[in-house]
Amino acid sequence: MTKRSIPSGLLAVILATAAIMVPVVPVRAAPVAVTRFHTPESLGALGHGAVTLSAGAGIDPVNLETQVWLEAVARELAALGFGAATPNAADIVAEVRFESESTQTGAQRRGPVSVGVGGSTGGYHSGVGLGLGFSFGGGPRQIVWQRLAVTLRERATGKALWEGRAEARESAKSPQVQVAAAAPRLAHALFAGFPGTSGATISVK
């Protein structure tokens, strides 16, 4: 039996149709666990003044990854109505910290970063943790925990007026672990519904 080749034009139509018929399943990001702390007094002092951003202790402020996180936080603060200013002219300093930790499912993680608004609101040093768990199913897998913490401080006194922490857990193979995707997603979740309910942990999708 003589084999017949498919005309190139018809082949292109078949391939294009097949591409349309195959559903593309989007990669869904895991929820982000968010906790914020503040007091009525601290929010009154916070207002919506001009803000300057600062990398937290131990973080290289000129690193390219740091700049991505700082820019993500700056965009969220601007969207909330905060102005921008040079360090010496700002009313508020936004102290930004972030970290990424790779573990296997079921492995023990390090504790949360210790911070706290004043001394009476609880803060992360009180043991109020982010207890949300996300299961991937199956056996042990390599996962990445990513965390973003921001403290809004009064520049003149250094007093913490508002602070929040966002944490997400993703498969190490997920594109969501790339800093270009993780930074804006965690920053947006952190400031969603700002200032948030103090001491409550919420899940932001």
N, C-alpha and C positions, 0 to 999 in steps of 0.2 A: 504494500500500500504506500502510495506516495505521500510524504508528509508535506503539508502546506504551511507556509509561514503566515503569520498574522500581519496584515499591512501596518506599517508604522503609525499611520493616522488612527486606525482603529485601536491599536495597542495603547496609544496615549489616552484615548477615551476610556478604555477599560480600566487602566491604572488610576485615572482621575476619579472614576466612579467608585472604585474600590476604596480610595482614600476618603471619599465622602462618607461611605457607608460604615467605615470602621470608627466606632465612637472613641473620642479622646477623653480619657479619664483624668481630670485635673488632680494634682497633688494637693490634698487637703492638709492645712497646717493644724498642728495640735493646739488645744486651748492654751491660753497664757494665764497663769495664776498671778493675781495682783493683790498686794496689800499696801494700804496707805496709813499714815499716822499724822495727826495734827490735833490742835485744840482750838476752841473758839477764839481764844486770845491770840494764838499764833497766826490764825487766818486773818484776824483783824490787822495784825502788824504786817502781814504779807502783802495785801492789796494786789495791785497789778502794775507795780513799778518796773523800772528798767532792770534787765537781768544780764549778767555776764556768765559765761560758762567756764567751768574749771574741771580738769581731770582729777579724779580722786588720788589719794596717796598710793604710790607704787605704780601708777599708770603713766606711761610716756606720753606727754601731751602733744608731741609732734608726730607720733606714729600715725600712719595712714588709716589703720583700723580705728584708732581713737577718734580721728577726725570724722569718720563715718558715724560713730555713735554720738558724738557731740552735735553733729549737724542734724541727726534725727531728733534729738531732744530739743534743739533750738527751734526746729520747725513746729513741734507740738506746742512749745511755749508761746511762739508767735501766734499760732492759731487760737490760743486762749486769751490773747490780748496783751501779753507781756511785751514790753519794749526791749530793745537791745542797747547796750552801752559798753563803753570801755571799762576795764576793771576798776579804775579809780572813780568812775562816775556812776557806777551801777548802784542800785538800791539793794539788789538781791544777787547772791552768788549761787548758781546751780552747780552743785558738786556731783559729777557723774562718775559712776563706777560700773564696770561690767566684767564678766568673766565667762569662760566656757570650760566645761568639764566633761570629759569623755569617760563613760563607764559601760559596764555590761548590765543588762536588765537584772535586777535583784541585788546588785552590788550596793554596798553602803556608800553614801555620799558624805561630803563634808557639810558641816552645819552652815546656817545662813550667816551672812555678813552682819556684824553687830553694829547697829546704829540706834538712834533714839531721839525723839523730839522732847526736849527738856528732860525731866526726870520723872514725870508723873503720868505720861500718856501710854506707858507700856513700851512701845518701840520694839524693834526686833531683838533687843537684848533681853526682853522679858520672857522669851521662850514661845511667843506666839509665832508659829511656823506656817509654812505653806504646805498644807497637808493634802493637796490634790494629787491624785495618782492617775497616770494614763497608761493603759496596758496595750502593748502591741500584739500580744498573743504569741503562741509558739515557744520555742526554746530561747536561751539567752541570745541577745542581740547587742550590738554596739550602739549605744545611744549617746546623745549629746545634750547636756543640760546647759542652757544659756540664761544668764541672769543680768538684769539691768537694775541698778539702784541709783536714785537721784535724791539729793537732799537740797532743799531750797533754804539758804541761810541768809540772815540779815548781815549785810556786808560790814556794817559798822561794829557789830558786836560778835559776829560769828555764830549767833544763836540759830539753831535749827527751827524753822517755822513750819515746814512741811517735808515729809519724806515718803518715798514709795519704793516698792520693789516689785519687779516683774520677772517671772521665771517660766521658761518653756522647755519641754522635753521632746526631742525629735529623734527619729532614726538618723544615724550617722550618714546614711545614703540620701537623706532628704535634701532637696535644694534649699529648704528653709533654714538650714544651719549656716548657709553662707552669710557673711556679715552684711552684705548688701541687702539681703532679704530680712535677716533677723533684727537688725538695728531699727528700721522704721516700724516693724511689726510690734516689737516689745515696747518701743517708745509710745506708739499710738495706744496700745493697751494700757500702759502705765498711767497715761493722762486722760483716759476715757472717763467721762463723768466727773472730772476734776471738781472739787478736791477729793471726792469719794467719802465713804463712811469710814471713819477712823477705826482701825483695828480689825476691820472685816476683810476676809480674803474672798475675792470673787474670781470667776472664770470668764475670761474674755475670749471669744472666738474670732 
